[in-house]
Structures are given as structure tokens and as C-alpha cells.
């Protein structure tokens, strides 16, 4: 008669297999898979909040920084990590996001303070 397998001396028993995170908490797993997009959305959202409380210069600079970060993510992260930030081809995405981010930052910095 054979019973359950015993672990070798000095080894621990076999732990029960936990289901993967995407099965246990699918919403959290989805957010973690899309962390570059989530970071960019948080930066742009905080910038909009600053604009709403009449700190428009800081808010627009934060939004421009968010676009530059999105362009850098798109430039350096592989497609499987970048998630929904990959919309077009890599050169087009990088050119547009970095270009618009730098243009907004330069325009904001060019406006003299009142």
C-alpha cells in the first residue's frame, strides 16, 4: 500500500499551489500590468487638478512631464510591458509624445509670469 509521498530529509513539504493573481484579483492584476499607463494618467490627472485650483503653470508643466514620461516609456520598454501606451508604431508614438510634451513645456515656460 502506497501512502502520500514524504519529502526528502531536510526539505519542507510541498506547499499548495496558489492561483495566479489575475484569477484572484483580476482588477488589481490589470492595473499592475498597465502600470506605465496608470502612472501617466495619474500625472496628467494631478496636472489637471492643479490647473483647476488656478496653479496653471505647475499643472501644465506636470502634464507635459507626463507626456515626456510616456514617450520615454514607449522608447525604452518592450511592447509586452508598455501595454496600452503602444498605439502606433514605436517611432510615431515616441515622436508625438515627446514632441507634444516638450512643446507644451516650452510654451508654458515662455509665457512671462504675471
Residue, then its C-alpha position, 0 to 999 in steps of 0.5 A: x500500500x502506497x501512502x502520500x509521498x514524504x519529502x526528502x530529509x531536510x526539505x519542507x513539504x510541498x506547499x499548495x499551489x496558489x492561483x495566479x493573481x489575475x484569477x484572484x484579483x483580476x482588477x488589481x492584476x490589470x492595473x499592475x500590468x498597465x502600470x506605465x499607463x496608470x502612472x501617466x494618467x495619474x500625472x496628467x490627472x494631478x496636472x489637471x487638478x492643479x490647473x483647476x485650483x488656478x496653479x496653471x503653470x505647475x499643472x501644465x508643466x506636470x502634464x507635459x512631464x507626463x507626456x515626456x514620461x510616456x514617450x520615454x516609456x514607449x522608447x525604452x520598454x518592450x511592447x509586452x510591458x508598455x501595454x496600452x501606451x503602444x498605439x502606433x508604431x514605436x517611432x510615431x508614438x515616441x515622436x508625438x509624445x515627446x514632441x507634444x510634451x516638450x512643446x507644451x513645456x516650452x510654451x508654458x515656460x515662455x509665457x512671462x509670469x504675471 
